[in-house]
Amino acid sequence: MKFGWRVPHNTQSLVVRDVCQAIIDEYVDEVLVCPSTPEGWCAVADKFFQRWNFPNTCGALDGKHVACRCPPKSGSLYFNYKGFYSIVLMALVDADYTVIWADIGGTGSASDAQIYNFCELKECVEDGTLGFPDPEPLPNDN
């Protein structure tokens, strides 16, 4: 790209970061739409039940290790159990695999549970600001 753009690689890295940040700032409210009302979460749960036969499920949460170079002076903080340096992307998806919440930047050495324990999703679940619906019994059960 440095020959095509006639711009040095260190300048390109700044341009790419700025463009990515501008895309995020512009489209984050349209793309990452997390339900905030009980009705919205019930719609997600109904879709899970219809498609995957999992009742009362408000999303699937998992972490993904994204390979990266070892950050300077980070030691083994980003070195994961798979044997490479990584940053963890943790995402909550609905029944159609649409991301409704994401946390990016967890260190590779941290487990999914450690990342969840320090994320805003856990805080919102615990203090009740996420808007989860009231508990319901499972289908065909009282």
Residue frames relative to the residue before (quaternion, step in Angstrom):
aa qw qx qy qz dx dy dz
M 1.0000 0.0000 0.0000 0.0000 0.00 0.00 0.00
K 0.6115 0.5697 -0.3835 0.3931 3.59 1.03 -0.60
F 0.6613 0.4766 -0.3249 0.4795 3.60 1.10 -0.53
G 0.6501 0.5208 -0.3165 0.4538 3.58 1.05 -0.71
W 0.7474 0.3731 -0.2056 0.5098 3.57 0.98 -0.81
R 0.2746 -0.7712 0.5108 0.2627 3.56 1.24 -0.50
V 0.5350 0.5631 -0.4100 0.4781 3.53 1.08 0.91
P 0.5092 -0.6604 0.4460 0.3251 3.62 -0.87 0.82
H 0.6434 -0.5724 0.3544 0.3643 3.57 -1.16 0.66
N 0.6477 0.5175 -0.3467 0.4387 3.62 0.98 -0.67
T 0.6358 0.4919 -0.3286 0.4958 3.62 1.11 -0.54
Q 0.6140 0.5547 -0.3450 0.4431 3.58 1.05 -0.75
S 0.6388 0.5320 -0.3435 0.4368 3.57 0.95 -0.81
L 0.6427 0.5067 -0.3245 0.4741 3.60 1.06 -0.67
V 0.6510 0.5169 -0.3149 0.4580 3.57 0.98 -0.87
V 0.6558 0.5096 -0.3173 0.4577 3.58 0.91 -0.90
R 0.6475 0.5104 -0.3226 0.4649 3.62 0.94 -0.82
D 0.6714 0.5001 -0.3040 0.4547 3.58 0.90 -0.91
V 0.6550 0.5031 -0.3124 0.4694 3.58 0.98 -0.83
C 0.6485 0.5086 -0.3183 0.4685 3.61 0.94 -0.84
Q 0.6589 0.4986 -0.3104 0.4699 3.59 0.94 -0.83
A 0.6404 0.5157 -0.3266 0.4661 3.60 1.02 -0.74
I 0.6307 0.5167 -0.3300 0.4758 3.59 1.03 -0.75
I 0.6491 0.5150 -0.3130 0.4643 3.58 0.95 -0.88
D 0.6707 0.5085 -0.3036 0.4465 3.58 0.85 -0.97
E 0.6950 0.4935 -0.2761 0.4440 3.58 0.99 -0.83
Y 0.8298 0.2905 -0.1079 0.4641 3.58 0.83 -0.99
V 0.4234 0.7358 -0.4643 0.2525 3.62 1.18 -0.11
D 0.6885 0.4857 -0.2956 0.4503 3.62 0.93 -0.77
E 0.6697 0.4775 -0.2980 0.4845 3.59 1.19 -0.47
V 0.7438 0.4291 -0.2183 0.4636 3.57 0.96 -0.86
L 0.7705 0.2641 -0.1521 0.5599 3.61 0.82 -0.94
V 0.1244 0.7919 -0.5798 0.1458 3.54 0.09 1.32
C 0.1079 -0.8011 0.5886 0.0115 3.54 -0.37 1.30
P 0.4634 -0.6766 0.4791 0.3129 3.63 -0.75 0.92
S 0.1513 -0.8056 0.5682 0.0728 3.57 -1.07 0.70
T 0.6889 0.4137 -0.2750 0.5278 3.56 1.29 0.03
P 0.6295 -0.5303 0.3943 0.4087 3.61 -1.16 0.39
E 0.6249 0.5423 -0.3405 0.4466 3.59 1.06 -0.70
G 0.6491 0.5174 -0.3124 0.4620 3.59 1.01 -0.79
W 0.6710 0.4778 -0.2941 0.4847 3.58 0.97 -0.86
C 0.6231 0.5289 -0.3444 0.4619 3.61 1.06 -0.67
A 0.6154 0.5329 -0.3452 0.4670 3.60 1.07 -0.67
V 0.6385 0.5024 -0.3209 0.4868 3.59 1.02 -0.80
A 0.6688 0.5020 -0.2982 0.4602 3.60 0.92 -0.90
D 0.6404 0.5198 -0.3303 0.4588 3.61 0.98 -0.77
K 0.6455 0.5169 -0.3175 0.4640 3.56 1.02 -0.81
F 0.6267 0.5240 -0.3288 0.4738 3.59 1.05 -0.77
F 0.6734 0.4955 -0.3037 0.4569 3.58 0.93 -0.86
Q 0.6742 0.4977 -0.2962 0.4584 3.58 0.92 -0.87
R 0.7618 0.4031 -0.2122 0.4606 3.56 0.84 -0.96
W 0.8327 0.2205 -0.0687 0.5032 3.59 0.83 -0.98
N 0.4013 -0.7388 0.4526 0.2973 3.60 1.30 -0.03
F 0.4759 0.5969 -0.4792 0.4331 3.57 1.01 0.94
P 0.2119 -0.8066 0.5361 0.1306 3.62 -0.29 1.16
N 0.8496 0.1818 -0.1433 0.4739 3.56 -1.28 0.53
T 0.4471 0.6755 -0.4623 0.3606 3.59 1.05 0.71
C 0.1990 -0.8199 0.5313 0.0764 3.56 -0.60 1.17
G 0.8030 -0.1630 0.0779 0.5679 3.59 1.21 0.20
A 0.3399 -0.6936 0.5901 0.2349 3.53 -1.33 0.29
L 0.1400 -0.8114 0.5673 0.0174 3.57 -0.72 1.14
D 0.1955 0.7697 -0.5899 0.1464 3.57 -0.85 0.96
G 0.3585 -0.7199 0.5562 0.2094 3.52 -1.31 0.42
K 0.1513 -0.7738 0.6114 0.0678 3.56 -1.16 0.67
H 0.3276 -0.7339 0.5625 0.1943 3.57 -0.85 0.99
V 0.1271 -0.7697 0.6242 0.0420 3.55 -0.79 1.10
A 0.4312 -0.7330 0.4668 0.2427 3.56 -0.58 1.18
C 0.0453 0.7791 -0.6232 0.0502 3.55 -1.11 0.76
R 0.5607 -0.5419 0.4775 0.4049 3.54 -1.30 0.06
C 0.5862 -0.5745 0.4302 0.3758 3.54 -1.16 0.56
P 0.3845 -0.7148 0.5256 0.2547 3.61 -0.66 1.01
P 0.5957 -0.5921 0.3973 0.3698 3.61 -1.03 0.69
K 0.8673 0.0721 -0.0858 0.4850 3.54 -1.10 0.84
S 0.4619 0.6839 -0.4539 0.3361 3.61 1.03 0.70
G 0.3688 -0.7453 0.4879 0.2656 3.59 1.22 -0.14
S 0.7542 -0.3441 0.2683 0.4907 3.57 -0.85 -0.96
L 0.3052 0.7950 -0.4821 0.2058 3.59 1.24 0.27
Y 0.7645 0.3414 -0.1814 0.5159 3.60 0.98 -0.81
F 0.5251 0.6251 -0.4181 0.3984 3.62 1.25 0.04
N 0.2008 -0.8263 0.5192 0.0863 3.58 -0.58 1.13
Y 0.6972 -0.4842 0.3454 0.4002 3.55 -1.34 0.15
K 0.6130 0.5544 -0.3486 0.4420 3.60 1.23 -0.28
G 0.5780 -0.6431 0.3429 0.3671 3.56 1.30 -0.08
F 0.7208 0.3420 -0.2760 0.5360 3.61 1.12 0.46
Y 0.5665 -0.5824 0.4578 0.3609 3.56 -1.29 0.29
S 0.0889 0.8163 -0.5623 0.0978 3.56 -0.90 0.88
I 0.2821 -0.6638 0.6602 0.2098 3.46 -1.49 0.26
V 0.3362 -0.7681 0.5124 0.1856 3.59 -0.90 0.88
L 0.1788 -0.7301 0.6538 0.0864 3.51 -1.04 0.98
M 0.0592 -0.7823 0.6198 0.0183 3.59 -0.62 1.11
A 0.0029 0.8239 -0.5635 0.0604 3.55 -0.76 1.07
L 0.2549 -0.7049 0.6428 0.1580 3.50 -1.29 0.64
V 0.0552 -0.8184 0.5720 -0.0079 3.57 -0.69 1.10
D 0.4444 -0.6602 0.5279 0.2967 3.54 -1.25 0.44
A 0.7700 -0.3839 0.2457 0.4464 3.60 -1.28 -0.11
D 0.7015 0.4348 -0.2611 0.5006 3.60 1.20 -0.43
Y 0.5290 -0.6543 0.3741 0.3900 3.59 1.31 0.36
T 0.4111 0.6833 -0.4935 0.3472 3.60 1.13 0.53
V 0.4072 -0.7174 0.5107 0.2422 3.57 -0.77 1.04
I 0.1013 -0.8057 0.5821 0.0410 3.56 -0.77 1.05
W 0.7750 0.0399 -0.0566 0.6281 3.60 1.28 -0.17
A 0.0103 0.8044 -0.5935 0.0227 3.59 -1.05 0.72
D 0.1119 -0.7362 0.6634 0.0728 3.51 -1.28 0.63
I 0.0496 -0.8176 0.5730 -0.0269 3.55 -0.55 1.17
G 0.7057 0.4859 -0.3357 0.3915 3.55 -1.00 0.79
G 0.4042 0.7018 -0.4928 0.3182 3.60 1.20 0.18
T 0.5035 -0.6555 0.4643 0.3182 3.58 -1.03 0.73
G 0.6062 -0.6124 0.3844 0.3312 3.56 -1.07 0.75
S 0.6584 0.5190 -0.3237 0.4385 3.59 1.08 -0.57
A 0.6046 0.5695 -0.3528 0.4309 3.61 1.23 -0.28
S 0.4219 -0.6843 0.5317 0.2665 3.56 -1.11 0.71
D 0.6863 -0.4584 0.3565 0.4380 3.56 -1.30 0.17
A 0.6485 0.5264 -0.3176 0.4489 3.58 0.99 -0.83
Q 0.6466 0.5120 -0.3256 0.4624 3.60 0.98 -0.79
I 0.6590 0.4981 -0.3098 0.4708 3.57 0.95 -0.85
Y 0.6471 0.5171 -0.3178 0.4613 3.60 0.96 -0.85
N 0.6562 0.5414 -0.3180 0.4185 3.60 0.94 -0.85
F 0.7596 0.3403 -0.1968 0.5181 3.61 1.15 -0.49
C 0.5519 0.6215 -0.4017 0.3845 3.62 1.19 0.27
E 0.6328 -0.5599 0.3900 0.3660 3.54 -1.27 0.41
L 0.5562 0.6080 -0.3986 0.4026 3.60 1.13 -0.48
K 0.6563 0.4998 -0.3121 0.4713 3.59 0.93 -0.86
E 0.6347 0.5315 -0.3290 0.4543 3.58 0.95 -0.84
C 0.6857 0.4840 -0.2853 0.4627 3.58 0.91 -0.93
V 0.6245 0.5213 -0.3421 0.4704 3.60 1.05 -0.69
E 0.7085 0.4795 -0.2716 0.4409 3.57 0.87 -0.94
D 0.7542 0.3713 -0.2363 0.4873 3.60 0.92 -0.75
G 0.5409 -0.6867 0.3606 0.3253 3.59 1.29 0.13
T 0.5006 0.6744 -0.4260 0.3364 3.62 1.18 0.17
L 0.5278 0.6437 -0.4104 0.3722 3.60 1.24 -0.11
G 0.4077 -0.7505 0.4391 0.2787 3.57 1.18 -0.48
F 0.2286 0.7821 -0.5464 0.1936 3.60 1.08 0.62
P 0.4936 -0.6426 0.4824 0.3327 3.60 -1.09 0.61
D 0.6408 -0.5062 0.4018 0.4145 3.56 -1.28 0.25
P 0.5952 -0.5792 0.4111 0.3758 3.60 -1.12 0.60
E 0.1083 -0.7756 0.6204 0.0428 3.54 -1.11 0.80
P 0.5319 -0.6044 0.4603 0.3741 3.61 -1.12 0.46
L 0.5907 -0.5589 0.4414 0.3794 3.55 -1.25 0.43
P 0.6261 -0.5328 0.3857 0.4188 3.63 -1.13 0.45
N 0.8352 0.1489 -0.1651 0.5030 3.56 -1.14 0.81
D 0.6401 0.4514 -0.3390 0.5212 3.56 1.10 0.71
N 0.2942 -0.7516 0.5533 0.2060 3.57 -1.14 0.43
